[in-house]
């Protein structure tokens, strides 16, 4: 039995404040911290403590390696810091960007499937990747990477999408 489509005027009543969540950024932050310290220690060793040219070249190679790892992990942490999600009763809001912002939303009744992927390390830390498959025109597949408390968010998304499909409320302006 297909639920009827009801039209309501104005914004549908939201019982509770939206659930807000964002990707976990502690892993890339910790990697950036360790790599930054290692790059500094390698540079100090090359400048002050190492006497031979072979070992000095090896230390400068360590500086280069750890600097690249630092830049990669710092950019990953910034990328994760620039994404925020808010789950309301009717839609999922996605906000991206640190300086310039882009905001989009997916109506929950359009979500067809919610998938939770967790690797071994992610399961130990309570993290996970959630993939949404929807009938949305702009973003039919949305992948939310490295979310903290992923199991709870997965269940909330799945239940909210199911409720929204049953209600099938569409807002009209007027």
Residue pairs with C-beta under 8 A, 6 or more apart in sequence:
3 165
3 166
3 167
3 168
4 168
5 168
5 170
6 167
6 168
6 169
6 170
7 170
7 172
8 169
8 170
8 171
8 172
9 171
9 172
9 174
10 171
11 171
12 89
12 90
12 169
12 171
14 88
14 89
14 90
15 89
16 89
18 86
18 87
18 88
18 93
19 86
19 87
19 153
19 156
20 84
20 85
20 86
20 87
21 84
21 85
21 87
21 147
21 148
21 149
21 153
22 80
22 81
22 83
22 84
22 85
22 147
23 80
23 83
23 144
23 145
23 146
23 147
23 148
24 80
24 125
24 127
24 146
24 147
24 148
25 76
25 77
25 80
25 81
25 146
27 146
28 73
28 74
28 76
28 77
28 80
29 73
29 77
31 69
31 73
32 69
32 70
32 73
32 74
32 77
35 66
35 67
35 69
35 70
35 73
36 66
36 70
38 62
38 66
39 62
39 63
39 66
39 67
39 70
42 59
42 60
42 62
42 63
42 66
43 59
43 60
43 63
45 59
46 56
46 59
46 60
46 63
50 56
50 59
78 98
80 145
80 146
81 98
82 96
82 97
82 98
83 94
83 95
83 96
84 94
84 95
85 92
85 93
85 94
85 95
85 144
86 92
86 93
86 95
87 93
87 153
87 156
87 157
87 160
89 108
89 160
89 163
89 164
90 107
90 108
90 164
90 169
90 171
91 105
91 106
91 107
91 108
92 105
92 106
92 108
92 111
92 132
92 157
93 103
93 104
93 105
94 103
94 104
94 105
94 106
94 142
95 101
95 102
95 103
96 102
96 103
104 138
104 139
106 132
106 134
106 136
106 139
106 142
107 136
107 164
108 160
108 161
108 163
108 164
108 165
109 161
109 164
109 165
109 167
109 168
109 169
110 134
110 135
110 136
111 132
111 133
111 134
111 157
111 161
111 164
111 165
112 133
112 134
112 135
113 132
113 133
114 130
114 131
114 132
114 133
114 154
114 157
114 158
114 161
115 130
115 131
115 132
115 133
116 128
116 129
116 130
116 150
116 151
116 154
117 128
117 129
117 130
117 131
118 127
118 128
118 129
118 150
122 128
122 129
122 146
122 150
126 148
126 149
126 150
126 151
127 146
127 147
127 148
127 150
128 146
128 147
128 150
128 151
128 154
129 143
129 144
129 145
129 146
129 147
129 150
130 143
130 144
130 147
130 150
130 153
130 154
130 157
131 141
131 142
131 143
131 144
132 141
132 142
132 143
132 144
132 157
133 140
133 141
134 140
134 141
134 142
136 142
147 153
